[in-house]
Amino acid sequence: MVWWAASDLGWVVGHSYIAYAPLLNGNTTILFEGKPVGTPDPGVYFRILREHDVKAMFVAPTALRAVRREDPEADYAKKYKPLHEFQALFVAGEHCDKETMEWSRNALEGKPVLDNWWQTETGWAITSTCAGMGMNLKPPTGTAGKAVPGWDVKVLRKDLTTAEPGELGQIAVKLPLPPGAFSTLWESEERFKDTYYKTIPGYYDTMDAGFMDEEGYVSVMARTDDVINVAGHRLSTGQLEEAMLESEYLAEAAVVGIPDELKGEVPLGLCVLKHGITVDNEKIFDNVRGQVRKNIGPVASFNLMVVVPKLPKTRSGKIARNTIAAMAAGKEYKIPVTIEDASVYPAIQSALKIIGYPKNSPIN
């Protein structure tokens, strides 16, 4: 079996998926160094899959979005069909939105595109689609699979009662944790207990928010800190971004909450356009607002948007929402050292100034 890891996905995921698991399984591994687009075109991933008879690929959704932005109809992928040996695409590092997942499935001739969810602290996947255990290889789009054996995953309300299927809540894992999970913090036992176990007694607090459906499929939508409280309505950034990406004009999107005197918080959307889009921004914004209203409803109060060339992301593909939120709110912020391209921040700052943010800026 040929296994291909096409992206830097962090040390835990990298070690387990890219090193230990392929070696233990006796796989041949291909490591790709380079960008998914412009080397020389958006078809480089598909070329490698075809030329080396790759059976499985592991990549961050960020890379797939970059390809989708340049090749929305997957025309370059068609050049390398059929992929006789290819069996499945695995994604990790961040939430994979429905649009990118569906695009990937179509580009890969309907082959499974499987997401999973884990954390540095857990050492291995909390939820996944375990292909070797007979799980359904076509899980609902946008989910991160079901709880892996050993993990008792719950979605809880603020009062610690179990959330209804489809209801946004705090994701927690009932103790005890399975082998492989961390058992302390170096020389900081009390901080370990206070950080992860004090908030929800009897549970490991994942600090992630999401929901579970009737069949047990889990959707991880945002970090708890990224849940926006708009006039008493709790909305996840992931839900809003999913709705934004229903727009025909957007390749990527990010949402942060910013302070509002009336509603407490309101969402601010950052839009990255698909390649070649020349439509007026106001028309784009009207289209995006319509998608959010259709998929979430007027409770989102979604009116603030800007167009940016790209989003600030870490090398593992995670969007640095906290720095964007701080910038929009006029607070001090520090660009993380793991940001892949910090040059995007001045462009975001300029876009925010056009709509009058931050409010306390001398320019405004």
C-alpha positions as a printed Julia matrix, in Angstrom:
364×3 Matrix{Float64}:
   0.0    0.0     0.0
   1.27   3.45   -0.91
   0.43   6.1     1.69
   0.91   9.78    0.94
   1.14  12.59    3.47
   0.87  15.9     1.65
   0.97  18.47    4.42
   2.52  19.46    7.75
  -0.2   18.53   10.24
   1.39  19.04   13.62
   3.61  16.84   15.71
   1.04  14.42   17.15
  -0.82  13.86   13.88
   2.46  13.91   11.99
   4.11  11.29   14.18
   1.13   8.94   14.29
  -0.23   9.2    10.77
   2.94   9.97    8.85
   5.52   7.95   10.79
   4.34   5.29   13.24
   1.2    3.95   11.55
   2.63   3.55    8.01
   5.78   1.92    9.39
   3.82  -0.49   11.6
   1.61  -1.37    8.65
   4.54  -1.77    6.25
   3.4    0.98    3.91
   5.45   2.77    1.32
   5.15   6.5     2.11
   5.46   9.47   -0.22
   6.2   12.86    1.35
   5.38  15.85   -0.84
   7.26  19.11   -0.34
   5.69  22.02   -2.19
   2.49  23.96   -2.67
  -0.73  22.3    -3.86
  -1.14  24.99   -6.53
   1.34  26.69   -8.86
   3.7   23.71   -9.0
   3.01  24.12  -11.87
  -0.8   23.96  -11.61
  -3.65  22.83   -9.27
  -3.38  19.26  -10.56
  -0.15  18.3    -8.81
  -1.84  16.2    -6.1
  -3.83  14.2    -8.64
  -0.77  13.7   -10.83
   1.13  12.16   -7.92
  -1.83   9.93   -7.01
  -1.92   8.59  -10.56
   1.82   8.3   -11.26
   2.63   6.45   -8.02
  -0.56   4.38   -7.66
  -1.26   5.92   -4.27
  -3.97   4.14   -2.28
  -4.51   6.62    0.55
  -3.74  10.28    1.06
  -3.6   12.37    4.24
  -3.84  16.15    3.99
  -5.13  19.3     5.72
  -8.39  20.82    4.36
  -6.51  24.11    3.86
  -4.56  22.54    0.99
  -7.74  21.2    -0.59
  -9.38  24.63   -0.37
  -6.38  26.15   -2.12
  -6.8   23.66   -4.98
 -10.57  24.21   -5.07
 -10.07  27.96   -5.25
  -7.85  27.63   -8.33
  -9.79  24.81   -9.93
 -13.46  25.04   -8.83
 -14.65  22.53  -11.45
 -11.79  20.07  -10.78
 -10.73  20.26  -14.45
  -7.09  19.52  -13.62
  -8.12  16.46  -11.6
  -9.92  15.07  -14.65
  -6.63  14.91  -16.55
  -5.4   12.12  -14.25
  -8.47   9.92  -14.15
  -9.1    7.11  -13.58
  -7.34   6.61  -10.24
  -7.45   2.82  -10.28
  -5.55   2.22   -7.03
  -6.84   5.08   -4.9
  -9.08   4.06   -1.97
  -9.6    6.98    0.43
  -8.64  10.54    1.35
  -8.12  11.34    5.04
  -8.22  14.94    6.28
  -7.16  16.45    9.6
  -5.7   19.5    11.27
  -8.91  21.57   11.16
 -12.62  21.22   10.44
 -13.31  20.25    6.83
 -16.31  22.21    5.56
 -19.05  20.47    3.58
 -18.27  22.25    0.32
 -14.6   21.24    0.32
 -15.49  17.68    1.29
 -18.04  17.36   -1.51
 -15.63  18.93   -4.02
 -12.94  16.44   -2.98
 -15.3   13.48   -3.32
 -16.29  14.55   -6.81
 -12.68  15.21   -7.83
 -11.69  11.75   -6.54
 -14.41   9.88   -8.43
 -16.63   9.44   -5.38
 -13.97   7.81   -3.2
 -14.36   8.21    0.61
 -13.22  11.51    2.14
 -12.9   10.91    5.87
 -12.42  13.45    8.64
 -11.41  12.81   12.23
 -10.89  14.74   15.45
  -8.25  14.54   18.11
  -6.08  16.8    20.22
  -2.46  16.96   21.24
  -3.55  16.0    24.76
  -5.32  12.82   23.65
  -2.46  11.29   21.66
  -4.8    9.62   19.17
  -8.17  10.1    17.52
 -11.27  10.75   19.67
 -13.66  10.42   16.73
 -12.97   8.89   13.36
 -14.22   6.59   10.63
 -12.26   3.42   11.33
 -12.03   1.77    7.92
 -10.66  -1.46    9.37
 -13.53  -1.85   11.82
 -16.35  -2.03    9.32
 -17.57   1.52    9.78
 -19.59   3.22    7.03
 -17.07   4.79    4.62
 -19.64   7.38    3.54
 -20.44   9.21    6.8
 -22.62  12.32    6.76
 -20.8   15.22    5.09
 -19.14  17.57    7.55
 -18.87  15.13   10.44
 -15.67  13.9    12.07
 -16.85  10.32   12.42
 -18.03   8.47   15.52
 -16.32   8.0    18.88
 -13.35   5.64   18.57
 -13.54   2.64   20.97
 -12.27   3.79   24.36
 -13.73   7.3    24.14
 -17.11   8.06   25.78
 -17.97  11.32   24.0
 -20.83  13.55   25.16
 -22.23  16.91   24.05
 -23.36  18.91   27.07
 -25.34  22.06   27.72
 -24.16  24.73   30.16
 -26.18  23.06   32.94
 -24.27  19.82   32.12
 -27.37  18.02   30.81
 -27.0   16.1    27.56
 -27.74  18.16   24.45
 -30.34  16.98   21.97
 -29.17  15.61   18.59
 -28.1   18.54   16.42
 -27.94  20.96   19.38
 -24.72  22.94   19.77
 -22.96  22.23   23.04
 -19.71  21.6    24.85
 -17.95  18.41   23.78
 -16.62  16.43   26.74
 -15.26  12.93   27.33
 -16.49  10.93   30.3
 -13.69   9.66   32.54
 -11.61   7.57   32.64
  -9.65   8.42   29.52
  -8.26   5.47   27.53
  -4.56   4.55   27.42
  -2.43   6.93   25.4
  -4.03  10.12   26.67
  -1.94  12.49   28.73
  -1.92  11.97   32.49
  -0.39  15.19   33.79
   1.43  18.39   32.86
   5.15  18.6    33.48
   5.68  19.75   37.07
   2.18  21.27   37.13
  -0.28  18.71   38.48
  -2.74  21.28   39.9
  -2.87  23.27   36.65
  -3.5   20.0    34.84
  -6.54  19.29   37.04
  -7.87  22.86   36.97
  -7.52  23.27   33.21
  -9.01  20.01   32.0
 -11.19  18.49   34.74
 -12.52  21.22   37.04
 -15.01  22.82   34.63
 -17.04  19.64   34.06
 -16.65  17.25   37.03
 -16.21  13.67   35.92
 -15.28  14.67   32.37
 -12.3   15.75   30.31
 -13.1   19.22   28.96
 -12.05  19.24   25.31
 -12.73  23.0    25.06
 -14.35  22.32   21.7
 -17.97  22.94   20.76
 -20.12  20.99   18.34
 -23.02  18.6    18.11
 -23.88  14.93   17.69
 -26.57  13.48   15.43
 -29.0   10.62   16.15
 -26.52   8.03   14.86
 -23.63   9.25   17.0
 -21.72  11.15   14.31
 -19.88  14.12   15.85
 -19.39  17.52   14.19
 -16.71  19.69   15.81
 -17.55  23.26   14.88
 -15.3   25.57   16.93
 -13.2   26.02   20.01
 -15.37  27.0    22.97
 -13.78  30.46   22.9
 -14.93  30.84   19.29
 -18.62  30.38   20.09
 -20.31  33.76   19.55
 -23.12  34.93   21.81
 -25.35  37.16   19.66
 -28.14  38.61   21.81
 -28.37  35.38   23.79
 -28.09  33.05   20.78
 -24.99  30.83   20.82
 -23.51  30.4    17.35
 -20.31  28.63   16.38
 -17.87  30.14   13.95
 -17.87  26.82   12.12
 -21.63  26.96   11.52
 -21.38  30.49   10.14
 -18.41  29.62    7.93
 -20.26  26.59    6.55
 -23.17  28.87    5.62
 -20.88  31.47    4.04
 -19.23  28.84    1.89
 -22.57  27.99    0.32
 -21.95  31.15   -1.71
 -20.79  30.51   -5.25
 -18.19  33.26   -4.92
 -16.17  32.1    -1.89
 -13.24  29.72   -1.72
 -12.58  30.21    2.0
 -14.18  32.01    4.92
 -13.47  32.84    8.54
 -15.75  34.28   11.22
 -14.87  35.99   14.48
 -17.0   37.65   17.11
 -16.49  41.35   17.85
 -17.99  43.45   20.68
 -21.33  45.16   20.05
 -23.04  47.56   22.47
 -26.54  46.3    21.66
 -26.13  42.57   21.03
 -23.02  41.85   23.1
 -21.26  40.28   20.12
 -21.8   40.25   16.37
 -20.07  38.09   13.73
 -17.51  39.5    11.33
 -16.89  37.49    8.18
 -13.66  37.38    6.19
 -14.17  36.32    2.57
 -11.53  34.81    0.29
 -12.82  34.75   -3.27
 -12.51  31.95   -5.78
  -9.93  32.47   -8.48
 -11.11  34.74  -11.29
 -14.11  36.28   -9.49
 -14.62  39.88  -10.68
 -18.09  40.53   -9.23
 -18.63  43.72   -7.21
 -18.08  43.23   -3.48
 -21.56  44.39   -2.52
 -23.12  41.76   -4.76
 -20.89  39.15   -3.15
 -21.83  40.33    0.35
 -25.55  40.24   -0.49
 -25.15  36.68   -1.74
 -23.26  35.6     1.37
 -25.78  37.29    3.7
 -28.54  35.45    1.9
 -26.82  32.1     2.43
 -26.31  32.76    6.15
 -29.92  33.87    6.56
 -31.14  30.8     4.67
 -28.99  28.26    6.57
 -28.9   29.79   10.06
 -31.54  32.5    10.21
 -31.81  36.2    11.06
 -30.65  35.52   14.66
 -27.07  35.52   13.35
 -27.23  39.3    12.71
 -24.68  38.69    9.98
 -23.94  42.0     8.27
 -20.22  42.75    8.65
 -17.93  41.35    5.95
 -14.63  42.13    4.27
 -12.76  40.62    1.33
  -9.19  39.57    2.06
  -6.56  37.91   -0.18
  -6.07  35.0     2.22
  -6.48  33.97    5.85
  -3.81  33.88    8.57
  -3.11  30.22    9.25
  -0.67  28.18   11.22
   1.52  25.63    9.48
  -0.97  22.92   10.49
  -3.77  24.8     8.71
  -5.63  26.31   11.67
  -7.03  29.83   11.23
  -5.7   32.31   13.8
  -9.13  33.73   14.66
  -8.03  35.2    17.99
  -5.62  37.62   16.34
  -8.25  38.69   13.8
 -10.79  39.28   16.6
  -8.29  41.29   18.62
  -7.37  43.39   15.59
 -11.04  44.15   14.85
 -11.74  45.0    18.49
  -8.74  47.34   18.74
  -6.94  45.16   21.27
  -3.27  44.29   21.43
  -2.35  41.05   19.73
   0.74  39.04   18.96
   1.17  37.19   15.68
   1.89  33.53   16.53
   5.3   32.28   15.48
   3.59  29.34   13.77
   1.75  31.58   11.26
   2.74  30.48    7.78
   2.46  33.9     6.13
   2.23  36.93    8.45
   2.08  39.33    5.49
  -1.68  38.82    5.35
  -2.24  40.87    8.52
  -1.69  44.32    6.93
  -4.2   43.41    4.22
  -6.77  42.4     6.85
  -6.11  45.6     8.78
  -6.69  47.7     5.65
  -9.93  45.85    4.9
 -11.19  46.4     8.44
 -10.49  50.14    8.25
 -12.77  50.41    5.23
 -15.74  49.26    7.33
 -14.73  51.37   10.34
 -12.96  48.84   12.58
 -11.54  48.96   15.12
 -14.0   51.47   16.55
 -11.41  53.02   18.85
  -8.89  53.59   16.07
  -7.76  57.26   15.69
  -8.41  56.92   11.93
 -12.07  56.3    12.6
